[in-house]
Amino acid sequence: MNELFDYGRPASITLAVLVNRGGRELPICPQVTALELDIPAQQKLQLSRDATRRLQFTLEDHA
Protein backbone atom coordinates (compact mmCIF):
# COMPACT_ATOMS: atom_id res chain seq x y z
CA MET A 1 0.00 0.00 0.00
CA ASN A 2 2.92 2.33 0.59
CA GLU A 3 3.67 2.28 -3.13
CA LEU A 4 0.16 3.56 -3.84
CA PHE A 5 0.74 6.53 -1.55
CA ASP A 6 3.71 7.55 -3.73
CA TYR A 7 1.12 8.60 -6.34
CA GLY A 8 -1.05 10.49 -3.87
CA ARG A 9 -3.51 9.47 -1.17
CA PRO A 10 -6.36 7.42 -2.70
CA ALA A 11 -9.90 7.86 -1.41
CA SER A 12 -10.18 4.09 -1.02
CA ILE A 13 -8.31 0.87 -1.78
CA THR A 14 -10.05 -2.34 -2.82
CA LEU A 15 -8.10 -5.51 -2.14
CA ALA A 16 -8.81 -8.36 -4.57
CA VAL A 17 -7.29 -11.84 -4.18
CA LEU A 18 -7.54 -15.06 -6.11
CA VAL A 19 -7.55 -17.24 -2.97
CA ASN A 20 -8.22 -16.19 0.61
CA ARG A 21 -6.47 -18.70 2.87
CA GLY A 22 -7.45 -16.95 6.07
CA GLY A 23 -4.89 -16.47 8.83
CA ARG A 24 -4.33 -12.79 8.07
CA GLU A 25 -1.31 -11.06 9.60
CA LEU A 26 -2.48 -7.58 8.67
CA PRO A 27 -5.61 -5.82 9.93
CA ILE A 28 -7.10 -5.79 6.42
CA CYS A 29 -9.17 -8.31 4.50
CA PRO A 30 -9.97 -8.65 0.79
CA GLN A 31 -13.24 -7.24 -0.52
CA VAL A 32 -13.15 -9.43 -3.65
CA THR A 33 -12.24 -13.13 -3.37
CA ALA A 34 -12.52 -15.84 -6.03
CA LEU A 35 -12.03 -18.78 -3.64
CA GLU A 36 -11.91 -19.17 0.14
CA LEU A 37 -9.94 -22.07 1.61
CA ASP A 38 -9.16 -22.94 5.20
CA ILE A 39 -5.86 -24.80 5.03
CA PRO A 40 -3.16 -25.25 7.68
CA ALA A 41 -0.23 -22.84 7.72
CA GLN A 42 2.24 -25.65 6.94
CA GLN A 43 0.57 -26.31 3.57
CA LYS A 44 1.39 -24.32 0.45
CA LEU A 45 -1.16 -23.63 -2.28
CA GLN A 46 0.33 -23.61 -5.76
CA LEU A 47 -1.35 -22.35 -8.94
CA SER A 48 -0.22 -23.96 -12.20
CA ARG A 49 -1.44 -24.92 -15.66
CA ASP A 50 -2.26 -28.47 -16.66
CA ALA A 51 -1.58 -30.11 -20.04
CA THR A 52 -4.65 -28.42 -21.57
CA ARG A 53 -3.47 -25.02 -20.25
CA ARG A 54 -6.27 -24.83 -17.67
CA LEU A 55 -5.42 -23.36 -14.28
CA GLN A 56 -5.34 -25.73 -11.33
CA PHE A 57 -4.50 -25.54 -7.63
CA THR A 58 -2.44 -28.12 -5.80
CA LEU A 59 -1.70 -28.41 -2.08
CA GLU A 60 1.83 -29.21 -0.97
CA ASP A 61 3.33 -29.66 2.46
CA HIS A 62 5.60 -26.73 3.25
CA ALA A 63 8.81 -27.92 4.86
Backbone as a ProteinNet text record, in pm:
[ID]
protein_1_A
[PRIMARY]
MNELFDYGRPASITLAVLVNRGGRELPICPQVTALELDIPAQQKLQLSRDATRRLQFTLEDHA
[TERTIARY]
81.2	0	86.1	204.9	291.9	324.7	338.5	367.4	252.8	130.3	15.5	21.2	67.7	74.3	179.3	273.4	370.8	304	186.5	112.4	2.8	-2.6	-105.3	-188.5	-268.5	-350.6	-483.9	-509.5	-635.6	-752	-870.7	-989.7	-1023.4	-995.7	-1017.8	-929.4	-907.4	-830.8	-915.7	-932.9	-1005.4	-904.3	-901.7	-809.6	-881.5	-826.8	-880.8	-776.6	-819.9	-729.5	-791.2	-705.5	-754.1	-800	-720.3	-754.6	-733	-833.8	-822.4	-801	-680.4	-646.7	-680.4	-722.7	-744.7	-612	-612.3	-488.6	-417.6	-493.4	-432.6	-334.5	-228.2	-131.5	-146.2	-223.9	-248.1	-394	-422.9	-561.4	-648.8	-628.2	-710.2	-758.7	-867.6	-917.3	-962.5	-959	-997.3	-1146.9	-1183.6	-1324.4	-1372.4	-1281.7	-1315	-1228.8	-1294	-1224	-1285.7	-1202.5	-1252.5	-1277.2	-1193.3	-1203.4	-1157.2	-1231.7	-1190.6	-1158.7	-1038.3	-993.9	-942.5	-970.3	-916.2	-817.1	-689.6	-585.9	-482.3	-416.6	-316.5	-199.4	-133.9	-22.9	94.2	110.4	223.5	199.5	82.3	57.2	68.7	119.1	138.5	40.7	-23.5	-115.9	-43.6	-39	32.7	-63.1	-55.4	-134.7	-47.4	-97.7	-22.1	-118.8	-62.9	-143.7	-126.5	-235.9	-226.4	-192.6	-196.7	-158	-247.5	-372.5	-464.5	-464.2	-366	-346.7	-454.3	-529.7	-627.4	-556.8	-601.6	-541.8	-589.1	-497.8	-533.8	-456.1	-514.8	-449.7	-405.9	-289.8	-243.9	-196.1	-217	-170	-42.3	55.7	183.3	218.2	283.2	332.8	452.8	451.8	559.7	658.9	779.1	881	960.3
-119	0	126.3	116	233.2	282.1	189.3	228.2	309.1	279.2	356.4	500.7	519	653.1	739.4	677.7	754.8	835.2	791.2	860.2	950.9	967.9	1048.9	960.9	1023	947.2	911.6	780.3	742	755.5	777.1	786.2	650.9	542.9	408.8	310.3	195	87.4	-38.8	-107.9	-234.4	-346.2	-438.6	-551	-668.8	-720	-836.5	-947.7	-1069.6	-1183.6	-1300.1	-1386.6	-1506.3	-1608.8	-1629.4	-1724	-1658.2	-1665.4	-1618.5	-1741.4	-1754.9	-1869.7	-1846.2	-1726.3	-1695.4	-1669.7	-1664.7	-1646.6	-1516.7	-1408.2	-1279.2	-1232.9	-1166.8	-1106.4	-955.5	-901.3	-757.6	-730.2	-611.7	-581.7	-540.9	-606.5	-579.3	-713.2	-709.2	-831.1	-795.7	-893.3	-864.8	-841.8	-748.6	-723.7	-812.6	-858	-943.3	-1069	-1185.8	-1313.5	-1413.6	-1482.5	-1584.1	-1716	-1750.6	-1878.4	-1861.1	-1919.6	-1916.6	-2057.4	-2077.1	-2206.8	-2191.5	-2290.7	-2294	-2409.1	-2377.3	-2479.7	-2446.7	-2549.3	-2525.3	-2441.1	-2372.2	-2283.6	-2360.1	-2488.9	-2564.6	-2614.3	-2592.4	-2630.9	-2510.7	-2536.9	-2432.4	-2457.5	-2355.2	-2363.4	-2314.3	-2397.9	-2361.1	-2357.2	-2251.4	-2235.2	-2270.1	-2356.6	-2396.5	-2424.6	-2454.3	-2492	-2640.6	-2706	-2847.3	-2861.9	-2983.9	-3011.3	-2940.1	-2912.4	-2842.3	-2692.1	-2643.7	-2501.7	-2444	-2529.8	-2483.2	-2461.4	-2363.3	-2335.9	-2439.7	-2478.5	-2573.3	-2539.9	-2570.9	-2553.8	-2689.2	-2692.2	-2811.8	-2772.5	-2862.5	-2840.9	-2919.8	-2855.6	-2920.6	-2893.1	-2989	-2966.1	-2873.7	-2771.1	-2672.7	-2716.4	-2743	-2792.2	-2680.2
0	0	0	56.5	59.3	-80.3	-175.8	-313.3	-372.8	-334.8	-383.8	-335.1	-211.5	-154.6	-224.1	-297.3	-373.5	-484.2	-527.6	-634.5	-579.4	-450.2	-386.9	-294.9	-212.3	-117.4	-182.1	-208.3	-270.2	-171.8	-225.4	-140.8	-79.8	-154.5	-102	-177.8	-117	-177.7	-169	-281.2	-282.4	-302	-207.1	-214.4	-278.5	-388.2	-457.2	-454.5	-422.8	-417.8	-493.1	-543.9	-610.9	-507.2	-402.8	-296.9	-161.1	-76.5	60.7	148.1	202.3	286.9	432.5	466.7	607.5	676.1	808	882.7	852.6	841.5	807.4	913.9	869.3	960.3	963.5	872.3	867	904.6	954	992.8	872.8	759.3	642	586.4	512.5	449.8	308.3	217.2	78.7	65.3	-22.3	-52	-166	-250.9	-364.6	-354.8	-350.2	-337.2	-433.1	-511.7	-603.5	-531.2	-432.8	-363.6	-220	-126	14.4	58.9	112.1	161.5	302.5	384.6	519.6	524.2	503.6	502.6	609.4	664.2	768.1	716.3	808	771.6	711.9	746.4	693.7	551.8	495.7	357.3	265.2	145	45.3	-69.1	-115.8	-227.7	-352	-454.7	-576.4	-694	-773.1	-894.1	-1013.3	-1100.9	-1219.7	-1333.3	-1450.8	-1566.4	-1592.7	-1631.3	-1665.8	-1814.2	-1865.3	-2004.4	-2105.3	-2066	-2156.7	-2133.4	-2055	-2024.8	-1934.3	-1865.4	-1766.8	-1633.7	-1558.2	-1427.8	-1326.8	-1238.6	-1133.2	-1006.8	-892.7	-763.3	-712.1	-648.6	-579.9	-440.7	-344.6	-208.5	-186.8	-126.5	-96.6	47.2	111	246.2	239.8	320.7	324.7	431.6	390.7	485.9	545.8
[MASK]
+++++++++++++++++++++++++++++++++++++++++++++++++++++++++++++++

